[in-house]
C-alpha cells in the first residue's frame, strides 16, 4: 500500500445487539477516494455470555477495526477517529499516525499550524484553520513530539481546502443509511 496525501477516517458504531464500522479515505479537499464497511456483527447469546461486558470493546477493536484496515487499499497519511476506545488499537494495528479529533470550545490560537499542549495528557490544540477554534487532538500514549508536529502540519494543509471534521458527519449518515436505507 502506497502512502498518499490522503486522510483516513474511521468510525465504529453500535452496541451489544449490532456493531458495524466504516472507513473513508479522502484527499485533502475532502473528496472520497475509498470507502469500506463491515457487515453488522450480531453476537449470539452465547457470545454475550462468554465475553460479558468485554464483548463490545473486543468486537470494535479486534473484529471490526482489523477487518476495515485489511479492506483498505490506500494508506492515508494519518488516521482520524472520533472514538477514544479505538484510538490506541487503531494506531497499533495500522502503524500510521493516528489521532482522535473533536471540535474545541477554545478561542483561536495565534496562527494556522500553531500547537498548544492541553492540561490533559496526550491532548493538544491544533489550529488547523486560519480562523475559528482550534481542533482538540488526542494522541495515543507515547506519541512523540515530532509526530504531533507532523500531524499538525497534515491537518493545517488539509484545513486550507476542507473542513477536517465534516467527513465524520458523512460517515455517521452513511452508517444510518446502511442500517435503515434512509439518509
C-alpha positions as CSV (number, residue, x, y, z in Angstrom):
1,X,0.0,0.0,0.0
2,X,1.5,3.3,-1.1
3,X,1.3,6.3,1.2
4,X,-0.5,9.2,-0.3
5,X,-1.7,12.7,0.6
6,X,-4.9,11.1,2.0
7,X,-6.7,11.5,5.2
8,X,-8.3,8.3,6.7
9,X,-11.5,8.5,8.8
10,X,-12.5,5.5,10.9
11,X,-15.9,5.2,12.7
12,X,-17.4,2.2,14.5
13,X,-20.9,2.4,15.9
14,X,-23.2,0.0,17.7
15,X,-23.8,-1.8,20.9
16,X,-24.2,-5.4,22.0
17,X,-27.0,-6.0,19.5
18,X,-25.2,-4.9,16.4
19,X,-21.8,-3.3,15.7
20,X,-20.6,-2.1,12.3
21,X,-17.8,0.0,11.1
22,X,-16.8,2.2,8.1
23,X,-13.6,3.8,6.9
24,X,-13.4,6.7,4.4
25,X,-10.2,7.8,2.7
26,X,-10.3,11.3,1.3
27,X,-7.9,13.6,-0.5
28,X,-7.0,16.8,1.3
29,X,-10.0,18.5,-0.3
30,X,-12.4,16.0,1.3
31,X,-13.1,14.2,-2.0
32,X,-13.7,10.4,-1.3
33,X,-11.0,8.1,-2.7
34,X,-12.1,4.9,-1.0
35,X,-15.0,3.7,1.3
36,X,-15.1,0.4,3.0
37,X,-17.6,-1.0,5.5
38,X,-18.2,-4.1,7.5
39,X,-21.3,-6.1,7.7
40,X,-23.1,-5.7,11.0
41,X,-21.7,-8.0,13.7
42,X,-24.6,-9.5,15.6
43,X,-23.4,-11.6,18.5
44,X,-25.3,-14.7,19.6
45,X,-26.5,-15.1,23.1
46,X,-23.6,-17.4,23.9
47,X,-21.1,-14.8,22.7
48,X,-22.6,-12.2,25.0
49,X,-22.5,-14.7,27.9
50,X,-18.9,-15.8,27.3
51,X,-17.4,-12.3,26.6
52,X,-19.6,-10.5,29.2
53,X,-19.0,-6.7,29.4
54,X,-15.9,-7.1,27.3
55,X,-17.8,-8.1,24.1
56,X,-18.4,-4.6,22.7
57,X,-14.9,-3.4,23.2
58,X,-13.4,-6.7,21.8
59,X,-15.7,-6.6,18.8
60,X,-14.9,-3.0,18.0
61,X,-11.2,-3.4,18.4
62,X,-10.4,-6.9,17.2
63,X,-13.1,-7.8,14.7
64,X,-14.4,-4.6,13.1
65,X,-11.2,-2.5,13.1
66,X,-8.9,-5.2,11.8
67,X,-11.4,-6.1,9.0
68,X,-11.7,-2.4,7.9
69,X,-7.9,-1.9,7.8
70,X,-7.5,-5.2,5.9
71,X,-10.0,-4.0,3.3
72,X,-8.5,-0.5,2.7
73,X,-6.2,-0.4,-0.3
74,X,-4.9,3.1,0.2
75,X,-2.8,4.0,3.2
76,X,-3.6,7.5,4.4
77,X,-1.0,9.9,5.8
78,X,-3.0,9.9,9.1
79,X,-5.9,8.0,10.6
80,X,-8.6,10.1,12.3
81,X,-11.2,8.8,14.6
82,X,-13.8,10.2,17.0
83,X,-13.9,7.3,19.5
84,X,-11.3,7.2,22.3
85,X,-11.9,3.4,22.6
86,X,-10.4,2.7,19.2
87,X,-7.6,5.3,19.2
88,X,-4.8,3.1,20.6
89,X,-5.9,-0.1,18.8
90,X,-6.1,1.8,15.5
91,X,-2.5,3.0,16.0
92,X,-1.2,-0.4,16.9
93,X,-2.9,-2.2,14.0
94,X,-2.3,0.4,11.3
95,X,1.2,1.6,12.3
96,X,0.2,5.0,10.8
97,X,-0.1,8.3,12.7
98,X,-3.4,8.2,14.5
99,X,-5.4,10.7,16.5
100,X,-8.9,11.4,17.8
101,X,-10.2,14.7,16.6
102,X,-13.0,16.9,18.0
103,X,-14.2,20.4,18.0
104,X,-12.8,22.5,20.8
105,X,-14.5,25.5,22.6
106,X,-11.2,27.4,22.8
107,X,-10.5,30.7,21.2
108,X,-8.3,30.6,18.1
109,X,-4.6,30.2,18.6
110,X,-2.0,32.6,17.2
111,X,-1.9,31.3,13.6
112,X,-2.7,28.3,11.4
113,X,-0.3,25.5,12.3
114,X,0.1,26.6,15.9
115,X,0.1,23.7,18.5
116,X,-0.7,24.1,22.2
117,X,-0.4,21.4,24.8
118,X,-3.5,20.8,26.9
119,X,-3.6,20.1,30.6
120,X,-5.0,16.7,29.7
121,X,-2.3,14.1,28.9
122,X,-1.7,13.4,25.2
123,X,-4.1,16.1,24.2
124,X,-3.1,19.1,22.0
125,X,-5.0,22.0,20.5
126,X,-4.1,22.4,16.8
127,X,-5.0,25.5,14.9
128,X,-5.8,23.8,11.6
129,X,-7.6,26.8,10.1
130,X,-6.8,30.4,9.7
131,X,-9.9,31.4,11.5
132,X,-12.1,29.6,14.0
133,X,-11.5,27.4,17.0
134,X,-8.6,25.0,17.1
135,X,-9.2,21.3,17.0
136,X,-8.8,19.1,20.1
137,X,-6.5,16.3,19.1
138,X,-5.9,13.3,21.4
139,X,-2.9,11.2,20.5
140,X,-2.2,7.7,21.7
141,X,0.0,7.4,24.7
142,X,3.7,7.5,23.8
143,X,3.3,9.7,20.8
144,X,6.5,11.7,20.2
145,X,6.5,15.5,19.8
146,X,7.7,15.2,16.2
147,X,4.7,13.0,15.4
148,X,2.4,15.7,16.9
149,X,4.1,18.3,14.7
150,X,3.8,16.2,11.6
151,X,0.1,15.6,12.3
152,X,-0.5,19.3,12.8
153,X,1.2,20.0,9.5
154,X,-1.0,17.5,7.7
155,X,-4.1,18.9,9.3
156,X,-3.1,22.5,8.6
157,X,-2.5,21.7,5.0
158,X,-5.9,20.0,4.7
159,X,-7.6,22.8,6.6
160,X,-6.7,25.2,3.8
161,X,-9.2,23.3,1.5
162,X,-11.6,21.4,3.6
163,X,-13.5,21.1,6.9
164,X,-11.5,18.3,8.5
165,X,-14.3,17.2,10.9
166,X,-17.0,17.1,8.2
167,X,-16.3,13.6,6.9
168,X,-17.3,12.2,10.4
169,X,-20.8,13.6,9.7
170,X,-20.8,11.8,6.3
171,X,-19.7,8.6,7.9
172,X,-22.5,8.8,10.6
173,X,-25.0,9.4,7.8
174,X,-23.6,6.5,5.8
175,X,-24.0,4.2,8.8
176,X,-27.6,5.3,9.3
177,X,-28.2,4.8,5.6
178,X,-26.7,1.3,5.7
179,X,-28.8,0.3,8.7
180,X,-32.1,1.8,7.6
181,X,-31.9,2.5,3.8
182,X,-32.7,6.2,4.5
183,X,-30.3,9.1,4.6
